[in-house]
Amino acid sequence: VQLQASGGGLVQAGGSLRLSCEASGRTFSSYGMGWFRQTPGKEREFVAGINWSGGSTFYANFVKGRFTISRDNAKNTVYLQMNSLKPEDTAVYYCAARKPSSGGIYYVGKSAGEYDYWGQGTLVTVSS
């Protein structure tokens, strides 16, 4: 699976961006997907995840109520709608894919180690 993230850019605090991650291959609909972010000198941190069908999602506390993850399996694409952006949201955002494994059909991976494939990252900069 190859993942291509896009949609990053420069936005003012309080603004919105929508990130997209398009996957290659015919198995996308069976993969759990996640978004992570990383800033220099810090570990990659979980932002949001979604199970294979889109029926189950999970968010990091710091984005609850502001970000929404969704997917369109017909387009092999997962999205991250980011609203009410803050300067502390500035980071490189990565999408990741998780092969079907233990945890059940509603399980959402929440740690980087649970994901098998990674995109190249897209930079989001939020100015104050």
C-alpha positions in Angstrom: 0.0 0.0 0.0 1.3 3.5 -0.9 -0.1 6.5 0.8 -0.1 10.1 -0.5 -1.0 12.8 1.9 -2.0 16.3 0.7 -3.8 19.4 1.8 -1.4 21.0 4.2 -0.5 24.6 4.2 -0.4 27.9 6.1 -3.6 29.0 7.9 -4.4 31.6 10.6 -5.4 30.5 14.0 -9.1 29.7 14.1 -9.1 28.7 10.4 -9.7 25.3 8.8 -7.9 22.8 6.6 -8.8 19.5 5.2 -6.1 16.9 4.7 -6.5 14.0 2.3 -4.7 10.7 2.0 -5.1 8.6 -1.1 -4.1 5.0 -1.0 -3.1 2.7 -3.8 -4.2 -0.8 -4.1 -7.4 -2.8 -3.9 -7.3 -3.6 -0.2 -7.8 -0.1 1.2 -11.3 -0.8 2.4 -10.0 -3.5 4.7 -7.4 -1.3 6.4 -7.8 0.8 9.5 -6.5 4.3 8.9 -4.9 6.9 11.2 -3.5 10.4 11.2 -0.5 11.3 13.3 1.6 14.4 13.7 5.1 15.3 14.6 7.1 18.4 15.4 10.9 18.6 15.5 12.4 16.9 18.6 9.2 15.2 19.5 7.8 11.7 19.0 5.1 11.2 16.4 1.7 11.4 18.2 -1.7 10.0 17.4 -4.3 12.5 16.2 -7.3 10.4 15.0 -8.1 7.0 13.7 -10.9 5.2 11.9 -11.8 1.6 11.3 -12.1 -0.1 8.0 -15.8 0.8 7.5 -15.8 4.2 9.0 -18.2 3.1 11.7 -15.7 3.6 14.5 -13.5 6.6 15.1 -11.2 7.7 17.9 -9.5 11.0 18.7 -6.8 12.3 20.8 -8.1 14.5 23.6 -6.4 17.6 22.2 -8.4 17.5 18.9 -11.8 16.3 20.1 -14.5 18.6 18.9 -12.2 20.3 16.4 -11.0 17.6 14.0 -13.1 15.0 12.1 -11.7 11.9 10.4 -13.7 10.2 7.6 -13.1 7.9 4.7 -14.4 7.2 1.3 -13.6 3.6 0.4 -14.8 4.1 -3.2 -12.1 6.7 -3.6 -9.4 5.0 -1.5 -9.2 8.2 0.5 -9.2 9.1 4.2 -9.7 12.7 5.3 -8.9 14.8 8.3 -11.1 17.9 8.6 -9.4 20.4 10.9 -11.4 23.3 12.3 -10.6 25.9 15.0 -6.9 25.4 14.3 -4.4 26.6 17.0 -0.7 27.5 16.6 0.1 24.3 18.6 -1.4 22.2 15.8 1.5 23.2 13.7 3.2 20.0 12.7 3.9 17.5 9.9 0.8 15.4 9.6 1.2 11.7 8.5 -1.5 9.3 7.4 -1.0 5.6 8.1 -2.7 2.3 7.3 -3.2 -0.7 9.6 -3.7 -4.2 8.2 -6.6 -6.2 9.5 -5.5 -7.9 12.7 -6.6 -8.6 16.2 -9.0 -6.3 18.0 -12.2 -6.8 16.1 -13.9 -5.0 13.3 -14.5 -1.8 15.3 -11.0 -1.5 16.7 -9.1 1.7 16.0 -5.3 1.7 16.3 -4.0 4.4 18.6 -0.3 4.0 18.5 2.2 4.4 15.7 3.5 0.8 16.3 0.1 -0.6 15.3 0.3 0.8 11.8 2.0 -0.9 8.9 2.2 1.7 6.1 3.0 5.4 6.2 2.6 8.4 3.9 5.2 11.0 3.3 3.7 13.7 5.5 2.2 17.1 4.8 3.1 20.3 6.7 0.4 22.3 8.5 1.4 25.7 9.8 -1.0 27.7 12.0 0.0 31.3 12.5 -1.1 33.3 15.5 
